[in-house]
Amino acid sequence: MKNFFFSQIFPPELFDFIADETNKYGDKLEEQSGRMVGNWRRTNAQEMKAYILSHIVMCIIVVPDQYMYCLTDNMFKSTRISE
């Protein structure tokens, strides 16, 4: 029940689709340029889910500076992004 609401809005297949399309786009850019683009590396559904979830949390919990999202000190930690 913990992830029921989230999975209704974002089904697991969606993250597979996003990762596949992201990888296709990255591969296409590398093919067009004939070399590796920046520090590009292929991604997966788990990384896409973490990326999207962190942005959702950052929209809900607003802190004065972005570094504060990754604090590990329990006194100042406002999110679980650092975990």
C-alpha positions as CSV (number, residue, x, y, z in Angstrom):
1,M,0.0,0.0,0.0
2,K,3.0,2.2,0.6
3,N,3.6,3.0,-3.1
4,F,0.1,2.4,-4.3
5,F,-0.7,6.0,-5.1
6,F,2.6,6.7,-6.8
7,S,2.4,3.5,-8.9
8,Q,-1.1,4.6,-10.1
9,I,0.3,7.9,-11.4
10,F,3.7,6.5,-12.5
11,P,3.4,2.8,-13.6
12,P,6.7,0.9,-13.6
13,E,6.6,0.6,-17.4
14,L,6.7,4.3,-17.7
15,F,10.2,4.4,-16.2
16,D,11.3,1.7,-18.6
17,F,9.9,3.7,-21.5
18,I,11.6,6.9,-20.3
19,A,15.0,5.2,-19.9
20,D,14.7,3.5,-23.4
21,E,13.9,6.8,-25.1
22,T,16.7,8.6,-23.2
23,N,19.1,6.0,-24.3
24,K,17.9,6.2,-27.9
25,Y,18.4,9.9,-27.9
26,G,21.9,9.7,-26.4
27,D,22.9,7.0,-28.9
28,K,21.5,9.2,-31.7
29,L,23.6,12.2,-30.6
30,E,26.7,10.0,-30.4
31,E,26.1,8.6,-33.8
32,Q,25.5,12.0,-35.4
33,S,28.6,13.6,-33.8
34,G,30.8,10.5,-34.3
35,R,32.1,10.7,-30.8
36,M,31.0,10.4,-27.2
37,V,28.9,13.3,-26.1
38,G,30.2,14.8,-22.8
39,N,30.1,12.3,-20.0
40,W,27.1,10.5,-21.4
41,R,26.3,7.0,-20.2
42,R,23.3,4.8,-20.7
43,T,20.6,4.9,-18.0
44,N,18.0,2.5,-16.6
45,A,14.5,2.6,-15.1
46,Q,15.8,2.7,-11.6
47,E,17.8,5.8,-12.2
48,M,15.0,7.5,-14.0
49,K,12.6,6.8,-11.1
50,A,15.1,8.3,-8.6
51,Y,15.6,11.3,-10.8
52,I,11.9,12.0,-11.2
53,L,11.2,11.3,-7.5
54,S,13.9,13.7,-6.4
55,H,12.4,16.5,-8.5
56,I,9.0,15.9,-7.1
57,V,10.4,16.1,-3.5
58,M,12.3,19.2,-4.4
59,C,9.0,20.8,-5.6
60,I,7.2,19.9,-2.4
61,I,10.0,20.6,0.1
62,V,11.7,23.9,-0.7
63,V,15.0,24.7,1.0
64,P,17.1,27.9,0.8
65,D,20.0,26.2,-1.1
66,Q,20.1,23.1,-3.3
67,Y,23.0,21.5,-1.3
68,M,20.6,21.3,1.6
69,Y,18.7,18.5,-0.1
70,C,21.7,16.2,0.4
71,L,22.6,17.0,4.0
72,T,23.1,13.9,6.1
73,D,23.1,15.6,9.6
74,N,19.8,14.7,11.2
75,M,19.4,18.1,12.7
76,F,19.3,19.8,9.3
77,K,18.1,17.0,7.0
78,S,14.8,18.0,5.5
79,T,14.5,15.2,2.9
80,R,15.6,11.6,2.3
81,I,17.2,12.4,-1.0
82,S,20.7,11.9,0.5
83,E,19.7,8.3,1.4
